[in-house]
Protein backbone atom coordinates (compact mmCIF):
# COMPACT_ATOMS: atom_id res chain seq x y z
CA UNK A 1 0.00 0.00 0.00
CA UNK A 2 1.41 3.34 -0.99
CA UNK A 3 1.64 6.11 1.56
CA UNK A 4 -0.77 8.24 -0.48
CA UNK A 5 -3.42 5.49 -0.27
CA UNK A 6 -2.88 5.20 3.46
CA UNK A 7 -3.33 8.94 4.00
CA UNK A 8 -6.49 8.84 1.88
CA UNK A 9 -7.89 5.95 3.96
CA UNK A 10 -7.11 7.66 7.27
CA UNK A 11 -8.66 10.91 6.05
CA UNK A 12 -11.84 9.15 4.96
CA UNK A 13 -12.11 7.34 8.27
CA UNK A 14 -11.66 10.53 10.30
CA UNK A 15 -14.16 12.48 8.18
CA UNK A 16 -16.69 9.64 8.48
CA UNK A 17 -16.27 9.69 12.27
CA UNK A 18 -16.59 13.47 12.53
CA UNK A 19 -19.71 13.56 10.33
CA UNK A 20 -21.58 11.28 12.74
CA UNK A 21 -23.80 12.98 15.32
CA UNK A 22 -22.34 13.20 18.81
CA UNK A 23 -25.03 10.94 20.29
CA UNK A 24 -24.29 8.21 17.77
CA UNK A 25 -20.56 8.31 18.56
CA UNK A 26 -21.35 8.09 22.29
CA UNK A 27 -23.62 5.06 21.72
CA UNK A 28 -20.88 3.32 19.73
CA UNK A 29 -18.37 3.96 22.49
CA UNK A 30 -20.71 2.61 25.18
CA UNK A 31 -21.50 -0.48 23.10
CA UNK A 32 -17.81 -1.12 22.62
CA UNK A 33 -17.25 -0.93 26.39
CA UNK A 34 -20.11 -3.34 27.06
CA UNK A 35 -18.74 -5.91 24.62
CA UNK A 36 -15.21 -5.69 26.03
CA UNK A 37 -13.88 -9.00 27.40
CA UNK A 38 -12.58 -9.30 30.97
CA UNK A 39 -8.83 -8.68 31.32
CA UNK A 40 -7.93 -12.21 32.46
CA UNK A 41 -9.87 -13.82 29.64
CA UNK A 42 -8.42 -11.52 27.00
CA UNK A 43 -4.78 -11.93 27.95
CA UNK A 44 -4.51 -15.38 29.50
CA UNK A 45 -7.39 -17.46 28.13
CA UNK A 46 -10.20 -19.35 29.75
CA UNK A 47 -8.34 -21.21 32.53
CA UNK A 48 -7.48 -18.23 34.79
CA UNK A 49 -10.96 -16.83 34.25
CA UNK A 50 -12.51 -20.17 35.26
CA UNK A 51 -10.28 -20.40 38.35
CA UNK A 52 -11.31 -16.88 39.33
CA UNK A 53 -14.98 -17.82 38.97
CA UNK A 54 -14.51 -20.93 41.14
CA UNK A 55 -12.71 -19.01 43.88
CA UNK A 56 -15.34 -16.28 43.77
CA UNK A 57 -18.14 -18.87 44.08
CA UNK A 58 -16.41 -20.60 47.02
CA UNK A 59 -15.94 -17.28 48.83
CA UNK A 60 -19.60 -16.49 48.28
CA UNK A 61 -20.59 -19.89 49.73
CA UNK A 62 -18.41 -19.32 52.82
CA UNK A 63 -20.13 -15.98 53.48
CA UNK A 64 -23.59 -17.52 53.38
CA UNK A 65 -22.68 -20.22 55.94
N, CA, C and O atoms as CSV, one atom per row, in Angstrom:
chain,resi,resn,atom,element,x,y,z
A,1,UNK,N,N,0.838,-1.168,0.000
A,1,UNK,CA,C,0.000,0.000,0.000
A,1,UNK,C,C,0.891,1.241,0.000
A,1,UNK,O,O,1.796,1.371,0.824
A,2,UNK,N,N,0.629,2.117,-0.904
A,2,UNK,CA,C,1.410,3.336,-0.993
A,2,UNK,C,C,1.016,4.297,0.130
A,2,UNK,O,O,-0.092,4.226,0.662
A,3,UNK,N,N,1.917,5.173,0.473
A,3,UNK,CA,C,1.642,6.105,1.563
A,3,UNK,C,C,0.481,7.031,1.214
A,3,UNK,O,O,-0.278,7.428,2.098
A,4,UNK,N,N,0.335,7.376,-0.055
A,4,UNK,CA,C,-0.770,8.240,-0.482
A,4,UNK,C,C,-2.115,7.543,-0.234
A,4,UNK,O,O,-3.068,8.182,0.211
A,5,UNK,N,N,-2.195,6.255,-0.516
A,5,UNK,CA,C,-3.417,5.490,-0.275
A,5,UNK,C,C,-3.730,5.430,1.220
A,5,UNK,O,O,-4.888,5.529,1.627
A,6,UNK,N,N,-2.704,5.269,2.012
A,6,UNK,CA,C,-2.881,5.199,3.459
A,6,UNK,C,C,-3.424,6.515,4.001
A,6,UNK,O,O,-4.348,6.520,4.815
A,7,UNK,N,N,-2.860,7.619,3.558
A,7,UNK,CA,C,-3.326,8.940,3.996
A,7,UNK,C,C,-4.779,9.138,3.570
A,7,UNK,O,O,-5.577,9.676,4.338
A,8,UNK,N,N,-5.124,8.721,2.386
A,8,UNK,CA,C,-6.491,8.842,1.883
A,8,UNK,C,C,-7.445,8.028,2.764
A,8,UNK,O,O,-8.519,8.512,3.121
A,9,UNK,N,N,-7.066,6.806,3.114
A,9,UNK,CA,C,-7.893,5.945,3.959
A,9,UNK,C,C,-8.096,6.564,5.341
A,9,UNK,O,O,-9.218,6.602,5.847
A,10,UNK,N,N,-7.021,7.044,5.944
A,10,UNK,CA,C,-7.114,7.656,7.274
A,10,UNK,C,C,-8.005,8.894,7.224
A,10,UNK,O,O,-8.825,9.105,8.118
A,11,UNK,N,N,-7.850,9.701,6.196
A,11,UNK,CA,C,-8.655,10.912,6.052
A,11,UNK,C,C,-10.138,10.559,5.923
A,11,UNK,O,O,-10.984,11.192,6.555
A,12,UNK,N,N,-10.447,9.567,5.120
A,12,UNK,CA,C,-11.840,9.152,4.957
A,12,UNK,C,C,-12.426,8.637,6.275
A,12,UNK,O,O,-13.574,8.930,6.609
A,13,UNK,N,N,-11.642,7.886,7.003
A,13,UNK,CA,C,-12.106,7.339,8.273
A,13,UNK,C,C,-12.383,8.455,9.276
A,13,UNK,O,O,-13.403,8.430,9.965
A,14,UNK,N,N,-11.495,9.419,9.360
A,14,UNK,CA,C,-11.663,10.534,10.296
A,14,UNK,C,C,-12.873,11.375,9.910
A,14,UNK,O,O,-13.663,11.751,10.776
A,15,UNK,N,N,-13.026,11.672,8.639
A,15,UNK,CA,C,-14.160,12.483,8.183
A,15,UNK,C,C,-15.479,11.750,8.448
A,15,UNK,O,O,-16.463,12.367,8.857
A,16,UNK,N,N,-15.496,10.447,8.216
A,16,UNK,CA,C,-16.689,9.643,8.481
A,16,UNK,C,C,-17.051,9.697,9.966
A,16,UNK,O,O,-18.226,9.798,10.318
A,17,UNK,N,N,-16.049,9.630,10.826
A,17,UNK,CA,C,-16.269,9.692,12.272
A,17,UNK,C,C,-16.791,11.056,12.687
A,17,UNK,O,O,-17.724,11.147,13.485
A,18,UNK,N,N,-16.204,12.108,12.158
A,18,UNK,CA,C,-16.585,13.471,12.528
A,18,UNK,C,C,-17.989,13.814,12.032
A,18,UNK,O,O,-18.705,14.572,12.687
A,19,UNK,N,N,-18.389,13.270,10.891
A,19,UNK,CA,C,-19.709,13.560,10.329
A,19,UNK,C,C,-20.847,12.913,11.118
A,19,UNK,O,O,-22.001,13.317,10.974
A,20,UNK,N,N,-20.541,11.925,11.940
A,20,UNK,CA,C,-21.580,11.283,12.740
A,20,UNK,C,C,-22.036,12.234,13.839
A,20,UNK,O,O,-21.234,13.006,14.364
A,21,UNK,N,N,-23.326,12.181,14.190
A,21,UNK,CA,C,-23.801,12.983,15.322
A,21,UNK,C,C,-23.129,12.534,16.624
A,21,UNK,O,O,-22.712,11.384,16.766
A,22,UNK,N,N,-23.038,13.466,17.557
A,22,UNK,CA,C,-22.344,13.199,18.813
A,22,UNK,C,C,-23.002,12.052,19.594
A,22,UNK,O,O,-22.312,11.227,20.194
A,23,UNK,N,N,-24.326,12.008,19.579
A,23,UNK,CA,C,-25.031,10.942,20.294
A,23,UNK,C,C,-24.706,9.563,19.722
A,23,UNK,O,O,-24.550,8.598,20.469
A,24,UNK,N,N,-24.605,9.476,18.413
A,24,UNK,CA,C,-24.291,8.208,17.766
A,24,UNK,C,C,-22.881,7.733,18.144
A,24,UNK,O,O,-22.663,6.549,18.402
A,25,UNK,N,N,-21.940,8.663,18.171
A,25,UNK,CA,C,-20.564,8.309,18.563
A,25,UNK,C,C,-20.544,7.822,20.001
A,25,UNK,O,O,-19.845,6.860,20.320
A,26,UNK,N,N,-21.306,8.479,20.879
A,26,UNK,CA,C,-21.355,8.093,22.289
A,26,UNK,C,C,-21.948,6.688,22.429
A,26,UNK,O,O,-21.450,5.885,23.217
A,27,UNK,N,N,-23.005,6.386,21.672
A,27,UNK,CA,C,-23.615,5.059,21.716
A,27,UNK,C,C,-22.623,3.990,21.265
A,27,UNK,O,O,-22.540,2.922,21.871
A,28,UNK,N,N,-21.877,4.277,20.209
A,28,UNK,CA,C,-20.883,3.317,19.727
A,28,UNK,C,C,-19.827,3.054,20.785
A,28,UNK,O,O,-19.421,1.910,20.990
A,29,UNK,N,N,-19.382,4.104,21.454
A,29,UNK,CA,C,-18.369,3.955,22.494
A,29,UNK,C,C,-18.889,3.109,23.646
A,29,UNK,O,O,-18.183,2.233,24.146
A,30,UNK,N,N,-20.138,3.371,24.073
A,30,UNK,CA,C,-20.713,2.611,25.180
A,30,UNK,C,C,-20.916,1.147,24.794
A,30,UNK,O,O,-20.688,0.255,25.611
A,31,UNK,N,N,-21.340,0.897,23.561
A,31,UNK,CA,C,-21.505,-0.484,23.098
A,31,UNK,C,C,-20.172,-1.209,23.071
A,31,UNK,O,O,-20.096,-2.389,23.412
A,32,UNK,N,N,-19.136,-0.517,22.671
A,32,UNK,CA,C,-17.810,-1.121,22.622
A,32,UNK,C,C,-17.338,-1.495,24.032
A,32,UNK,O,O,-16.717,-2.541,24.224
A,33,UNK,N,N,-17.635,-0.636,25.017
A,33,UNK,CA,C,-17.254,-0.933,26.393
A,33,UNK,C,C,-18.024,-2.124,26.934
A,33,UNK,O,O,-17.467,-2.939,27.669
A,34,UNK,N,N,-19.295,-2.235,26.581
A,34,UNK,CA,C,-20.114,-3.342,27.058
A,34,UNK,C,C,-19.641,-4.678,26.504
A,34,UNK,O,O,-19.709,-5.696,27.192
A,35,UNK,N,N,-19.169,-4.680,25.280
A,35,UNK,CA,C,-18.739,-5.909,24.623
A,35,UNK,C,C,-17.340,-6.332,25.075
A,35,UNK,O,O,-16.955,-7.486,24.886
A,36,UNK,N,N,-16.595,-5.435,25.655
A,36,UNK,CA,C,-15.208,-5.690,26.034
A,36,UNK,C,C,-15.076,-6.926,26.935
A,36,UNK,O,O,-15.833,-7.087,27.893
A,37,UNK,N,N,-14.118,-7.786,26.622
A,37,UNK,CA,C,-13.879,-9.002,27.400
A,37,UNK,C,C,-13.154,-8.670,28.705
A,37,UNK,O,O,-12.443,-7.667,28.777
A,38,UNK,N,N,-13.325,-9.497,29.731
A,38,UNK,CA,C,-12.576,-9.301,30.969
A,38,UNK,C,C,-11.068,-9.432,30.713
A,38,UNK,O,O,-10.646,-10.158,29.812
A,39,UNK,N,N,-10.276,-8.735,31.499
A,39,UNK,CA,C,-8.828,-8.685,31.323
A,39,UNK,C,C,-8.190,-10.072,31.343
A,39,UNK,O,O,-7.395,-10.405,30.464
A,40,UNK,N,N,-8.539,-10.882,32.348
A,40,UNK,CA,C,-7.927,-12.211,32.461
A,40,UNK,C,C,-8.246,-13.070,31.248
A,40,UNK,O,O,-7.376,-13.780,30.744
A,41,UNK,N,N,-9.472,-13.011,30.782
A,41,UNK,CA,C,-9.874,-13.821,29.640
A,41,UNK,C,C,-9.162,-13.363,28.375
A,41,UNK,O,O,-8.736,-14.183,27.563
A,42,UNK,N,N,-9.036,-12.062,28.214
A,42,UNK,CA,C,-8.422,-11.518,27.002
A,42,UNK,C,C,-6.940,-11.881,26.902
A,42,UNK,O,O,-6.467,-12.265,25.833
A,43,UNK,N,N,-6.219,-11.761,27.996
A,43,UNK,CA,C,-4.775,-11.927,27.952
A,43,UNK,C,C,-4.294,-13.337,28.264
A,43,UNK,O,O,-3.238,-13.739,27.775
A,44,UNK,N,N,-5.028,-14.090,29.054
A,44,UNK,CA,C,-4.510,-15.383,29.498
A,44,UNK,C,C,-5.395,-16.573,29.156
A,44,UNK,O,O,-5.027,-17.707,29.462
A,45,UNK,N,N,-6.530,-16.358,28.544
A,45,UNK,CA,C,-7.388,-17.457,28.127
A,45,UNK,C,C,-8.455,-17.798,29.139
A,45,UNK,O,O,-8.738,-17.024,30.053
A,46,UNK,N,N,-9.033,-18.949,28.968
A,46,UNK,CA,C,-10.197,-19.353,29.746
A,46,UNK,C,C,-9.823,-19.878,31.131
A,46,UNK,O,O,-10.580,-19.676,32.081
A,47,UNK,N,N,-8.693,-20.537,31.269
A,47,UNK,CA,C,-8.343,-21.207,32.526
A,47,UNK,C,C,-8.256,-20.237,33.711
A,47,UNK,O,O,-8.900,-20.499,34.727
A,48,UNK,N,N,-7.507,-19.142,33.645
A,48,UNK,CA,C,-7.478,-18.229,34.792
A,48,UNK,C,C,-8.855,-17.631,35.093
A,48,UNK,O,O,-9.204,-17.411,36.253
A,49,UNK,N,N,-9.626,-17.373,34.047
A,49,UNK,CA,C,-10.963,-16.830,34.247
A,49,UNK,C,C,-11.846,-17.847,34.976
A,49,UNK,O,O,-12.618,-17.479,35.861
A,50,UNK,N,N,-11.733,-19.116,34.605
A,50,UNK,CA,C,-12.510,-20.174,35.257
A,50,UNK,C,C,-12.082,-20.331,36.718
A,50,UNK,O,O,-12.924,-20.477,37.603
A,51,UNK,N,N,-10.770,-20.300,36.965
A,51,UNK,CA,C,-10.279,-20.398,38.347
A,51,UNK,C,C,-10.790,-19.239,39.193
A,51,UNK,O,O,-11.174,-19.431,40.347
A,52,UNK,N,N,-10.795,-18.063,38.634
A,52,UNK,CA,C,-11.307,-16.883,39.331
A,52,UNK,C,C,-12.782,-17.068,39.674
A,52,UNK,O,O,-13.213,-16.732,40.777
A,53,UNK,N,N,-13.552,-17.600,38.734
A,53,UNK,CA,C,-14.978,-17.822,38.969
A,53,UNK,C,C,-15.196,-18.848,40.080
A,53,UNK,O,O,-16.092,-18.683,40.909
A,54,UNK,N,N,-14.381,-19.905,40.101
A,54,UNK,CA,C,-14.505,-20.933,41.139
A,54,UNK,C,C,-14.186,-20.352,42.509
A,54,UNK,O,O,-14.925,-20.576,43.468
A,55,UNK,N,N,-13.099,-19.614,42.604
A,55,UNK,CA,C,-12.714,-19.006,43.878
A,55,UNK,C,C,-13.783,-18.029,44.342
A,55,UNK,O,O,-14.125,-17.988,45.524
A,56,UNK,N,N,-14.298,-17.259,43.426
A,56,UNK,CA,C,-15.337,-16.283,43.765
A,56,UNK,C,C,-16.582,-16.997,44.291
A,56,UNK,O,O,-17.194,-16.543,45.258
A,57,UNK,N,N,-16.958,-18.107,43.662
A,57,UNK,CA,C,-18.137,-18.870,44.082
A,57,UNK,C,C,-17.911,-19.468,45.472
A,57,UNK,O,O,-18.811,-19.447,46.312
A,58,UNK,N,N,-16.700,-20.006,45.714
A,58,UNK,CA,C,-16.409,-20.602,47.024
A,58,UNK,C,C,-16.432,-19.548,48.127
A,58,UNK,O,O,-16.925,-19.809,49.224
A,59,UNK,N,N,-15.902,-18.355,47.842
A,59,UNK,CA,C,-15.940,-17.277,48.826
A,59,UNK,C,C,-17.377,-16.862,49.123
A,59,UNK,O,O,-17.720,-16.556,50.264
A,60,UNK,N,N,-18.201,-16.855,48.102
A,60,UNK,CA,C,-19.603,-16.493,48.275
A,60,UNK,C,C,-20.313,-17.528,49.142
A,60,UNK,O,O,-21.131,-17.174,49.991
A,61,UNK,N,N,-19.996,-18.824,48.928
A,61,UNK,CA,C,-20.593,-19.893,49.733
A,61,UNK,C,C,-20.164,-19.792,51.189
A,61,UNK,O,O,-20.972,-20.035,52.086
A,62,UNK,N,N,-18.914,-19.440,51.441
A,62,UNK,CA,C,-18.410,-19.316,52.819
A,62,UNK,C,C,-19.138,-18.200,53.545
A,62,UNK,O,O,-19.427,-18.324,54.736
A,63,UNK,N,N,-19.438,-17.117,52.854
A,63,UNK,CA,C,-20.133,-15.983,53.485
A,63,UNK,C,C,-21.563,-16.341,53.870
A,63,UNK,O,O,-22.074,-15.852,54.878
A,64,UNK,N,N,-22.200,-17.174,53.092
A,64,UNK,CA,C,-23.592,-17.519,53.378
A,64,UNK,C,C,-23.709,-18.511,54.544
A,64,UNK,O,O,-24.767,-18.604,55.165
A,65,UNK,N,N,-22.651,-19.239,54.843
A,65,UNK,CA,C,-22.685,-20.216,55.940
A,65,UNK,C,C,-22.532,-19.553,57.241
A,65,UNK,O,O,-22.536,-20.219,58.276
